[in-house]
Every structure is written in C-alpha cells, then in structure tokens.
Amino acid sequence: MKFSTLYQELDNSTEIIRSLLSGISEENARIKPDEKSWSILEVVCHLYDEEREDFREHLDFILHRQSEEWHSIDPQGWVTVRKYNEQDFKEMQERFMGEREKSLAWLDSLSDEDWDTTYTSPFGSMSAGEMLSSWVAHDNLHIRQLVELRRKHIERITQPYDIKYAGDW
C-alpha cells in the first residue's frame, strides 16, 4: 500500500462527489427511486456522518489511541433516526465537504505511520492500512450509488423521450 496513492484517491473522489451533486435541486435530492433505496440527500448525510464518526475517527484509534474503546456506529439506523431525508441538501453538502477537508488535512499531517498497526474492536481486528483502504473503497461505493441516482434523475427529466439510444444501462 502506498499512502500517497490512497490519499490522492480520497482527494479525487471528493471532487467526483462534488460534481455528482452539482445541479441537483433540493427537491430532486430527496427523491428515492423506491422504498429501499436512498435518496441523494441521504447519501450525502451518510457520507458526512461516516467522515466524522467512522473513518477518520477509527483510523486515529488504530494509529494513536490504542488504549481507548472503539465507539459503535449505526449507519443504517442513522438514516431514519437522524432524519437524513429531512435535512437541508446544500447545508449537508457543505458539512460533508468541510469534514472531508479536515480529513485530508489530518491525513496530510501524518508522517512515518505504521500502516500495519492493528486495533482489535468488537468488529474484529483491522490494520490502519485496511481502514484507509476501506475509506477509499467506501467513497467509491457511494460514487457508484450517486451515479445510479443521477441516471434515475436523467430518466425523469428526459420524459417523455426514450433514452435507449444512449446504450444499455
């Protein structure tokens, strides 16, 4: 694992997410394709909470706070409990981007870290390298989700016209 490569991936995904959120209205951000799917707003709220309560925090536990107890998270439950789809879309984008800036600055401040350092939590053992790699992969998972939600948005705004000429989705 090369830290600088993963750092750059996290920085790149920030800009991809920013682009995928541009041009989406508050109303369209709340649309859920179906009962089980998340809206764009719910994805943004999730990214915000994960940024500050999971990845950065837990990576810091692994690297610097071995004596502290790992706190639990409930990403699925937060969607309902924290009323993600009722939040302000613009504000949540700003909050996520602000937390991401903090994360990138914090990561940039690290030096000579042992990425093989392992922490054992109620969820099992995880190395710092695995946590950072998972953070990057988590962004990618939600980038895919945002692309799919953008596709649904395009299908709505192009009605009554068919878009099959664009190619198979």
Secondary structure by P-SEA (a helix, b strand, c coil): ccaaaaaaaaaaaaaaaaaaaccccccccccccccccccaaaaaaaaaaaacccaaaaaaaacccccccbbbbbccccccccccccccaaaaaaaaaaaaaaaaaaaaaccccccccccccccccccaaaaaaaaaaaaaaaaaaaaaaaaaaaaaaaccccccccccc
